[in-house]
Amino acid sequence: MTRPVNCLLVVALLLSATSVVAGDWSQWRGPNRDGKAVGESIRTDWDANPPKLLWKTEGIGTGYGSVAIVGDRLYTMGYSNQGQTVFAINLNSHEIVWSAVIAPKGDIGYPGSRSTPTVVDDRLYVVGSTGVLSCLNTSDGEVLWKKDFALEFDSQPQRWGYAESPLVDGDLVIATPGAADAMLAAFDRTTGRIVWTTPYPDLDGNGKAQAGYSSAVISEGGGVRQYVQNTGKGVVGVRAEDGKFLWANTAAANRVAVIPTPLIKDDLVFASSSYKQGSVGLRLISDGDGGVEAEQLYFLDGRRIFENHHGQMILHEGYVYGGHGQNSGFPMCIELETGEVMWGGRQSKLRGPKGASKSAAVLFVDGHIIWRYQNGVVAVTEASPEEYRLKGTFTPEFVESPSWAHPVVVDGKLYLRENDMLMVYDISS
């Protein structure tokens, strides 16, 4: 009689171990930097059964950066009285276990943090709003090394500071100083040593030769491992091996702020920016000599079709979901390969849920899209190209607009950062 019980115990332990691994949200936009919560199951009857507030805590400083979660620790960043500060919270006690100042507060528009920490093993990497890339020990917050972009590369300040969340790829940390001699740069993640830099190419077209406000992602397009970044001058690709500039497309850049993280699927790239600019679909093709060319498949005019401001976008099963419009989050669905609008947009007059307004930060979970609007309203819709299907909405207990911090779901819990406050809601099935 003991053998079946033992087998069930083993299965339960295995399932528990799997959920912990799948549940880690170790960086900007999750495990794969694509805004998808892996292995989660949620309920969506929010109108009849609103999400329950499990706990909340204060003291994480002013800011709009999201959170990283690994094991029983949550990491985020904010402006405290001491300066730009990284915080670690114990998810069991809900208490701040350490805080570490990485730089003085910057004089920027909408003061506060932007970057989401990237956690790998016992190290945490973050970019401050003044352009200071820092590596910290996750156990106690000790600052192990720092690189100031202005001092190292003569990077110039941006109106709203630096918003990048660094990318870790193997032994490298990838960041975007946006300088003439270092558009992108790779650092040894253990020591901070500069491994390579990519000079800013002389690009015609739209945009400004600066860092921009996006975060890099990895692509194997055209058979070459590369880092794709939406810079101030447009979307670019640089070779991962040595930082060699491969290609660029400036069609979707604007001269104010390029923000959204690019979407990647095989050889395809989708990039967008707001301020009446638009979006571009690209196909990456090998040039036969170790390089890559970017073929433009289509351009979507921002005034008439689609532009994403800073809520980001979700790519699911060949379709792009996101909010359209400058300072707006009008829901839309677009086919990645063709640029065809499946639903939404100004022509359809679809504006999203009643009471929701301005931009919407998006997250994919369990076949659905969660939209967190700038005025605090949170909505959930089906991720379907067939039609827009709203399942429910709720408004968190505390709202301090603009609610720009991106939502995170781990283990059935919805994490919402509202400036100095963190709220955790139960949306598990």
C-alpha positions as CSV (number, residue, x, y, z in Angstrom):
1,M,0.0,0.0,0.0
2,T,3.0,2.4,0.4
3,R,4.2,2.2,-3.2
4,P,1.3,4.2,-4.8
5,V,1.7,6.8,-2.1
6,N,5.4,7.1,-2.8
7,C,4.8,7.4,-6.5
8,L,2.3,10.1,-6.0
9,L,4.7,11.9,-3.7
10,V,7.5,11.7,-6.4
11,V,5.1,13.0,-9.0
12,A,4.0,15.9,-6.8
13,L,7.6,16.8,-6.0
14,L,8.4,16.8,-9.7
15,L,5.4,19.0,-10.6
16,S,6.4,21.4,-7.8
17,A,9.9,21.6,-9.0
18,T,8.7,22.3,-12.6
19,S,6.4,25.1,-11.4
20,V,9.2,26.9,-9.6
21,V,11.5,26.8,-12.7
22,A,8.7,27.8,-15.1
23,G,7.6,30.5,-12.7
24,D,10.8,32.5,-12.5
25,W,10.5,35.9,-14.2
26,S,14.2,36.7,-14.2
27,Q,14.2,39.7,-16.5
28,W,12.3,42.3,-18.6
29,R,9.4,40.7,-20.3
30,G,10.0,37.3,-18.7
31,P,12.2,34.2,-19.4
32,N,12.4,34.8,-23.1
33,R,12.0,38.6,-23.1
34,D,8.7,38.2,-25.1
35,G,6.1,39.2,-22.5
36,K,4.9,35.6,-22.0
37,A,4.2,34.0,-18.6
38,V,5.2,30.3,-19.2
39,G,3.2,27.5,-17.7
40,E,0.6,29.7,-15.9
41,S,-3.1,29.0,-15.5
42,I,-5.4,31.8,-14.6
43,R,-9.1,32.6,-14.2
44,T,-10.6,35.3,-16.3
45,D,-14.1,35.9,-14.7
46,W,-12.9,39.1,-13.2
47,D,-16.3,40.9,-13.5
48,A,-18.1,38.3,-11.4
49,N,-15.1,37.4,-9.2
50,P,-12.6,40.2,-9.0
51,P,-9.0,39.3,-8.3
52,K,-8.3,39.3,-4.5
53,L,-5.5,41.5,-3.1
54,L,-3.2,39.1,-1.3
55,W,-0.7,41.6,0.1
56,K,1.0,44.9,-0.6
57,T,4.1,46.6,0.5
58,E,5.6,50.1,0.3
59,G,9.1,51.5,0.2
60,I,10.5,50.6,-3.2
61,G,10.9,54.2,-4.3
62,T,9.7,56.3,-7.2
63,G,9.7,54.6,-10.6
64,Y,8.1,52.8,-13.5
65,G,10.4,49.8,-13.8
66,S,8.9,46.4,-13.6
67,V,9.9,43.5,-11.3
68,A,12.1,40.4,-11.6
69,I,11.2,37.3,-9.6
70,V,13.5,34.3,-8.9
71,G,12.6,31.8,-6.3
72,D,11.4,33.6,-3.2
73,R,12.9,36.9,-4.0
74,L,11.5,39.9,-6.0
75,Y,13.9,42.5,-7.3
76,T,13.1,46.0,-8.6
77,M,14.5,49.5,-8.7
78,G,13.3,53.0,-7.6
79,Y,14.4,56.5,-6.6
80,S,14.9,56.6,-2.9
81,N,16.1,59.5,-0.7
82,Q,19.6,58.1,-1.1
83,G,19.6,57.8,-4.9
84,Q,18.8,55.2,-7.6
85,T,18.2,52.1,-5.5
86,V,17.8,48.4,-6.2
87,F,15.5,46.6,-3.8
88,A,15.2,42.9,-2.9
89,I,11.9,41.7,-1.3
90,N,11.3,38.3,0.4
91,L,8.1,37.0,-1.0
92,N,7.3,35.0,2.1
93,S,7.7,37.8,4.6
94,H,6.9,40.6,2.2
95,E,9.7,42.6,3.6
96,I,12.6,44.4,2.0
97,V,15.7,42.3,2.8
98,W,18.3,44.6,1.3
99,S,18.6,47.8,-0.8
100,A,21.6,49.1,-2.6
101,V,22.2,52.6,-4.1
102,I,23.9,52.4,-7.5
103,A,24.0,56.1,-8.5
104,P,22.6,59.6,-7.6
105,K,19.1,60.5,-8.9
106,G,19.0,61.8,-12.4
107,D,17.5,65.1,-13.6
108,I,15.1,63.6,-16.1
109,G,11.5,63.9,-17.2
110,Y,9.1,61.8,-15.1
111,P,11.8,61.1,-12.4
112,G,12.1,57.5,-11.3
113,S,13.5,54.1,-12.3
114,R,12.8,52.6,-15.8
115,S,15.0,49.5,-15.9
116,T,13.9,46.0,-14.9
117,P,16.7,44.0,-13.2
118,T,18.1,40.9,-15.0
119,V,19.0,38.1,-12.6
120,V,21.3,35.3,-13.6
121,D,22.6,32.8,-10.9
122,D,23.8,35.0,-8.0
123,R,24.2,38.2,-10.0
124,L,21.8,41.0,-10.8
125,Y,22.3,43.5,-13.7
126,V,20.5,46.8,-14.1
127,V,20.8,50.1,-16.0
128,G,20.1,53.3,-14.0
129,S,18.2,56.1,-15.6
130,T,21.5,58.1,-15.8
131,G,23.2,55.4,-17.8
132,V,25.1,53.4,-15.2
133,L,25.2,49.7,-15.8
134,S,25.6,47.9,-12.4
135,C,26.2,44.3,-11.3
136,L,25.1,43.3,-7.8
137,N,25.3,40.2,-5.6
138,T,21.7,38.9,-5.2
139,S,22.3,37.7,-1.7
140,D,23.1,41.0,-0.1
141,G,23.1,43.7,-2.8
142,E,26.8,44.3,-2.8
143,V,27.8,46.3,-5.9
144,L,30.4,44.2,-7.7
145,W,31.1,46.5,-10.7
146,K,29.7,49.5,-12.5
147,K,30.1,51.1,-15.9
148,D,29.0,54.7,-16.4
149,F,28.2,55.2,-20.1
150,A,29.0,58.9,-20.0
151,L,32.5,58.3,-18.5
152,E,33.3,55.2,-20.5
153,F,31.9,56.1,-23.9
154,D,30.9,59.8,-23.8
155,S,27.3,58.9,-24.0
156,Q,24.9,61.9,-24.1
157,P,21.9,62.2,-21.8
158,Q,18.4,61.6,-23.1
159,R,15.3,63.6,-22.2
160,W,13.8,60.8,-20.2
161,G,17.0,59.0,-19.2
162,Y,18.0,55.5,-19.9
163,A,15.2,52.9,-19.8
164,E,17.0,49.7,-21.0
165,S,16.9,46.4,-19.2
166,P,20.2,44.7,-19.9
167,L,20.4,41.4,-21.8
168,V,22.6,38.6,-20.5
169,D,23.7,36.1,-23.1
170,G,26.1,33.5,-21.8
171,D,29.1,35.3,-20.4
172,L,28.1,38.7,-21.8
173,V,25.9,41.5,-20.7
174,I,24.6,43.5,-23.6
175,A,23.7,47.2,-23.2
176,T,23.1,50.3,-25.4
177,P,25.2,53.3,-24.5
178,G,24.1,55.0,-27.7
179,A,27.4,56.7,-28.2
180,A,29.3,57.4,-31.4
181,D,31.9,54.7,-30.6
182,A,29.5,52.5,-28.7
183,M,25.9,52.2,-30.1
184,L,25.9,48.8,-28.4
185,A,28.5,47.3,-26.1
186,A,29.2,43.8,-24.6
187,F,30.6,43.4,-21.1
188,D,32.1,40.4,-19.4
189,R,29.3,39.7,-16.9
190,T,31.7,38.6,-14.1
191,T,34.2,41.4,-14.3
192,G,32.5,44.2,-16.3
193,R,35.4,44.2,-18.8
194,I,34.4,45.7,-22.2
195,V,34.5,42.8,-24.7
196,W,33.4,44.7,-27.8
197,T,31.6,47.8,-28.9
198,T,29.6,48.6,-32.1
199,P,30.2,52.1,-33.4
200,Y,27.0,54.0,-34.3
201,P,26.7,53.6,-38.1
202,D,25.9,56.6,-40.3
203,L,22.2,56.0,-41.0
204,D,19.9,58.1,-43.2
205,G,16.3,58.5,-42.5
206,N,14.3,59.1,-39.3
207,G,15.3,59.1,-35.6
208,K,18.2,60.4,-33.6
209,A,21.6,58.8,-33.1
210,Q,21.1,58.0,-29.4
211,A,20.4,54.9,-27.2
212,G,16.6,55.1,-27.4
213,Y,14.5,53.5,-24.7
214,S,14.2,49.9,-25.8
215,S,15.9,46.7,-24.7
216,A,17.8,44.2,-26.9
217,V,16.7,40.7,-27.8
218,I,18.4,37.7,-29.4
219,S,17.7,36.6,-33.0
220,E,19.2,33.8,-35.2
221,G,17.8,35.4,-38.3
222,G,19.6,34.7,-41.5
223,G,21.6,32.0,-39.7
224,V,23.6,34.5,-37.6
225,R,23.3,34.9,-33.9
226,Q,22.7,38.6,-33.3
227,Y,21.3,41.2,-31.0
228,V,18.4,43.2,-32.3
229,Q,17.7,46.5,-30.7
230,N,15.3,49.4,-31.4
231,T,17.7,52.4,-31.1
232,G,17.0,56.0,-31.4
233,K,17.8,55.8,-35.1
234,G,15.8,52.6,-35.7
235,V,16.0,48.9,-35.4
236,V,19.4,47.4,-35.9
237,G,21.2,44.0,-35.7
238,V,24.7,43.4,-34.5
239,R,26.6,40.1,-34.6
240,A,26.8,38.5,-31.2
241,E,30.3,37.1,-31.7
242,D,32.1,40.4,-32.1
243,G,29.6,43.2,-32.3
244,K,29.9,43.7,-36.0
245,F,27.1,45.9,-37.4
246,L,24.9,43.8,-39.7
247,W,21.9,45.8,-40.7
248,A,19.5,48.6,-39.9
249,N,16.0,49.9,-40.8
250,T,15.0,53.4,-39.9
251,A,11.4,53.4,-41.2
252,A,9.8,53.0,-37.8
253,A,12.1,55.5,-35.9
254,N,11.0,58.9,-34.7
255,R,12.8,62.0,-33.4
256,V,11.3,62.0,-29.9
257,A,11.5,58.5,-28.2
258,V,11.8,55.0,-29.7
259,I,10.6,52.7,-26.9
260,P,9.1,49.3,-27.8
261,T,11.2,46.1,-27.6
262,P,11.4,44.4,-31.0
263,L,9.5,41.1,-31.6
264,I,11.3,38.2,-33.1
265,K,10.1,35.0,-34.8
266,D,12.6,32.9,-36.8
267,D,13.8,35.2,-39.6
268,L,11.1,37.8,-38.9
269,V,11.4,41.1,-37.0
270,F,8.6,43.5,-36.0
271,A,9.5,46.9,-34.7
272,S,7.4,50.0,-33.8
273,S,7.5,53.4,-32.4
274,S,5.0,56.2,-31.7
275,Y,4.8,59.9,-32.3
276,K,2.9,59.4,-35.5
277,Q,5.6,57.2,-37.0
278,G,4.6,53.5,-37.3
279,S,5.7,49.9,-37.6
280,V,7.8,47.8,-39.8
281,G,8.0,44.1,-40.6
282,L,11.4,42.7,-41.7
283,R,12.8,39.4,-43.0
284,L,16.4,38.7,-42.2
285,I,18.3,37.0,-45.0
286,S,21.9,35.7,-45.1
287,D,24.1,37.6,-47.5
288,G,26.2,34.5,-48.2
289,D,29.3,35.9,-46.6
290,G,28.6,35.7,-42.9
291,G,26.4,38.8,-42.9
292,V,22.7,39.5,-42.8
293,E,20.4,41.7,-44.9
294,A,17.0,43.0,-43.7
295,E,14.3,42.9,-46.3
296,Q,11.4,45.2,-45.5
297,L,8.2,43.3,-45.9
298,Y,5.8,46.2,-45.1
299,F,5.4,49.5,-43.3
300,L,2.4,50.4,-41.2
301,D,1.8,54.1,-41.0
302,G,1.4,55.3,-37.4
303,R,-1.3,57.8,-38.1
304,R,-3.5,55.5,-40.1
305,I,-2.7,51.9,-39.0
306,F,-0.4,51.0,-36.1
307,E,2.1,52.6,-33.7
308,N,3.0,51.4,-30.3
309,H,4.0,54.0,-27.7
310,H,5.5,52.2,-24.7
311,G,3.0,49.5,-23.7
312,Q,5.0,46.9,-25.7
313,M,3.5,44.2,-27.9
314,I,2.9,40.4,-27.7
315,L,3.6,37.9,-30.5
316,H,1.6,34.8,-30.3
317,E,1.1,32.1,-32.9
318,G,2.0,34.5,-35.8
319,Y,0.0,37.5,-34.6
320,V,1.0,40.7,-32.9
321,Y,-1.2,42.1,-30.1
322,G,-0.8,45.6,-28.7
323,G,-2.1,49.0,-28.0
324,H,-2.2,51.5,-30.9
325,G,-1.7,55.3,-30.7
326,Q,0.4,57.9,-29.0
327,N,-0.5,57.9,-25.3
328,S,-3.2,55.4,-26.2
329,G,-3.8,51.7,-25.9
330,F,-6.5,51.0,-28.6
331,P,-6.3,47.2,-28.9
332,M,-5.2,45.7,-32.2
333,C,-4.2,42.4,-33.7
334,I,-1.9,42.2,-36.8
335,E,-0.6,39.3,-38.7
336,L,3.2,39.3,-38.4
337,E,4.1,37.9,-41.8
338,T,1.9,40.2,-43.9
339,G,1.1,43.2,-41.7
340,E,-2.6,42.7,-42.3
341,V,-4.9,44.1,-39.5
342,M,-7.1,41.3,-38.1
343,W,-9.1,43.6,-35.8
344,G,-8.9,46.9,-34.0
345,G,-7.5,50.2,-34.9
346,R,-8.9,53.7,-35.5
347,Q,-11.1,52.6,-38.4
348,S,-12.9,50.0,-36.2
349,K,-13.5,52.5,-33.4
350,L,-12.4,49.8,-30.9
351,R,-11.1,51.7,-27.9
352,G,-10.8,48.9,-25.3
353,P,-12.7,48.4,-22.0
354,K,-15.1,51.1,-20.7
355,G,-13.2,53.3,-18.2
356,A,-9.7,52.4,-19.4
357,S,-7.6,55.1,-20.9
358,K,-4.3,55.9,-22.4
359,S,-1.4,53.5,-23.0
360,A,-1.6,49.8,-22.1
361,A,1.2,47.6,-20.9
362,V,0.6,44.0,-22.1
363,L,1.3,40.5,-20.8
364,F,0.5,37.1,-22.3
365,V,-0.7,34.4,-20.0
366,D,-2.7,31.2,-20.5
367,G,-4.0,32.1,-23.9
368,H,-5.0,35.6,-22.9
369,I,-3.6,39.1,-22.9
370,I,-3.6,41.2,-19.8
371,W,-3.7,45.0,-20.5
372,R,-2.7,47.4,-17.7
373,Y,-3.9,50.8,-18.7
374,Q,-2.2,54.1,-17.7
375,N,-5.1,55.1,-15.5
376,G,-4.8,51.9,-13.5
377,V,-7.6,49.8,-15.1
378,V,-6.5,46.1,-15.7
379,A,-8.3,44.1,-18.4
380,V,-8.0,40.5,-19.7
381,T,-8.9,39.5,-23.3
382,E,-8.6,36.3,-25.4
383,A,-5.5,36.1,-27.6
384,S,-7.4,35.4,-30.8
385,P,-7.0,36.8,-34.3
386,E,-10.7,36.1,-34.9
387,E,-12.1,39.0,-32.9
388,Y,-11.6,41.2,-29.8
389,R,-13.0,39.3,-26.8
390,L,-13.0,41.1,-23.5
391,K,-13.3,38.7,-20.5
392,G,-13.2,41.1,-17.6
393,T,-11.7,44.1,-15.9
394,F,-10.8,45.4,-12.4
395,T,-9.2,48.4,-10.8
396,P,-6.5,47.8,-8.2
397,E,-6.9,49.1,-4.6
398,F,-4.3,51.8,-5.1
399,V,-3.8,53.8,-8.3
400,E,-1.3,56.6,-8.8
401,S,-1.4,57.4,-12.5
402,P,0.5,57.0,-14.7
403,S,0.4,53.2,-14.1
404,W,3.3,52.5,-16.5
405,A,5.1,49.6,-14.7
406,H,4.5,46.4,-16.7
407,P,2.5,43.6,-15.0
408,V,4.0,40.3,-14.1
409,V,2.3,36.9,-13.4
410,V,4.2,34.2,-11.4
411,D,2.5,31.2,-9.8
412,G,-1.0,32.6,-10.4
413,K,-0.2,35.9,-8.7
414,L,-0.4,39.2,-10.6
415,Y,2.3,41.7,-9.5
416,L,1.5,45.4,-10.0
417,R,4.0,48.0,-9.2
418,E,2.5,51.5,-8.6
419,N,5.4,53.8,-8.0
420,D,6.5,53.2,-4.3
421,M,3.9,50.5,-3.8
422,L,3.8,46.8,-4.8
423,M,0.5,45.0,-4.9
424,V,0.0,41.3,-5.4
425,Y,-3.3,39.8,-6.6
426,D,-4.6,36.3,-6.9
427,I,-5.7,35.4,-10.4
428,S,-4.9,31.7,-10.2
429,S,-7.4,29.2,-11.6
